[in-house]
Amino acid sequence: VKAGKAAEILHVGDEITETLTTGEQVVFVVAGIGVYAENQVIFSLKNCLAEEYHMNEDWTNKGGWPACDMRRHLTEDVFHVLPDDLKAVITPRKLTTDDGEAEDNIWLFSEYEVFGEDWCDKDPDDKPIPYYQTPANRVKCDADGDTMWWWERSPNVTNSNNFCNVNSNGNANNNNASNSNGVCFGFCI
């Protein structure tokens, strides 16, 4: 990536297996190259983390991504269990939302990034992520291979209790912020 050759070496859909410091083995997939910055590579979990989590402890999407419990969980808990060599090369991403700005090392994808359209809330700078434009790539599984629902960072603008998510069939949906769903984060190098 630093040499400017990411697109020559990596391709959308390429997979890299890593072991978290907790012992959990995860697969990261190349989700996009050059989407937001030239030669930048966006990675996504291929499936969800073993632990499901809620977006907020209470039933609200007030404050959106910048203020949600999920963001704190990813920043304070999940980022720290990544291998040190991976943490060292991750580049923070600035996210501009209707609720303010956030700069995060790891983050959830938005409704627009996953589906290329939105019925929740589109962050003004979002672009469709190439990997997720193939509908089959939106289906995530747990460790047993069972399909599951997973969170997106977009609050539902028509219901102050819900955030958008992807259901077990890979379709757009939304769910109460206090419910637990799968966690599929992304990061940039």
N, C-alpha and C positions, 0 to 999 in steps of 0.2 A: 504494500500500500504506500509506504513512504517513498518508494522508488517510482511511483506512478504507473505500476504495471498490474494493478488489481484485476482489470478487465481482461488481461492476457492470461492470467493464471487461474482466476476464480470465475465461476459461472453461477447464475441463479439456480438454486436447487442443490448445489454442492453441500455436503454434510461433513461436520467435524464433531467427533465425540470427545467429551470432556468429563472429568469426575470432579464434582464439587467437594469442598473440604468436609462436607457432611458424609461423604461416601456415595451420595446419589450420582448415578451416571446419567448424563443428559446429552442430547444431540442438538447442535446448533446447525442451522441451515442458512446459506447465503440467500437473503431475501431481496436484495437489490444492490446494484453497483451504480454509483453516480446519480442517485435519485435527488439528493439534496445538495451535494457538493461533489465536484469532480474527483474521481478516484476514491471516494468514500464507499466503504462496504457496510451495508446494513445486514446484521445477523438477527435471526429469530430462533427461539426454541422450536424444534420440530413438533414436539408435543408439550404438554404442560408439566410443571413441577409436580412432585409427589403431593405436596401440601396444597390444598385448596385454601382460598382466602377471600375475605369480603373487601369491598371497595371502601366502605365506611362501617364503623361499628353501629351507627344509628341509621335510620331510614331516610337518608337525604343524599342528594348530590350537590348540595350547596358548596360553593367554592370550587367545584369541578376538580380537575386533575391536580392543580397546584395545592389544594387543601385536603386531599383525601388521604385516608389511612393507608390505602394500597401504596401510594407514592412513598410514604414514610417506611412502610414494610420493605419495599424494594431497596430503598436507599440505606436503611439502617440494618437490615437483616440479610437480604438476599445478595446484594452486591458483595458483602464481606465473605460469602462462602464460595465465590468464584476463585479459580486458581490464580495465584499471584501473577503469573506471566500473562494471563489474559487481562486481569485488572490493569496491568501496566500499559496496555496498548489501546484500551477503550478511550474513545474521545467523547466528552460530554456533548449532549445535544440540547439545543435551546428549543423549547416548545412554546409557541405563542397560542394562547387560548382566549376565549371570551372572558374567562375568569382571571386572566393575568398570565405572566410568563413563569416558566420553570426551566431549570437547566439540570438535566439528569444524565447519569452514566448509563442507567438501564431504565426502561420505561415500557408502558403498554402501547400497543398500536391503537390508532384512532379508527373510528368507523369508516372514515373516508379512505384511510390507508389500506384497510382490509378489503373493502367492497368497491372502491372507486366511485362511490356515491354515498350519500348520507341521509338518514332520516332522523338522526339524533342531533348532533351538533358538530359542524365542521370547523376545525381549527383552520385559520386563514391561510397558513403556509403548507398545509398537508397536500401530499401527492399520493396517487395509488402506488403501493409497493408491488413490484412485478411478481414476486412469489405468490402473493395472495390473490392475484387476478386469475389464477387457476382454482376453480371452486374446490377441488379435492384437497388442496393444501390448507383449506380453512378448517378441515375436520381434525380435531386433536384427540389424543387418547391418553388414558392414564397408564400406569405401570402394568396393569392387567390386560391392556389392549381394548378396554371399553371406551367408547366415544364419550366425550364430556363437553359441557358448556365452558366457555372461557371468556374472561373479561376484556373489554376495550376501555380506553381511557376517556371516551366521549360520554358526557352526561346526556341524558334524554331531556331535550328542551320542553317536551310536552308533559313530563311527569317528574316533579322535583324529588321523587323517591328513587329514581332508577338511573343506572348507567347502561350503556349499550354493551352487548356481548354477542358472542357467536354461539348458536345452539349446537347440539350434538350432531346435527345433520349438516353443519357448516353454513347455516343461514343466519341472517341478521335478526337480532332479537334484543330484548332489554330485560333487566332484572332488578329487583330491589337491591339497593346498595349494601344492605346488611346481610344478604345471602352470600354463601360461600360458593365460589366457582373456580375453575382452573386459572392458573397464572401462566401466561405465555409472554415473556418479555422480549424486548429487542435491545440492541446496542449497536454502536457504530465504531468502526476502526478506520 
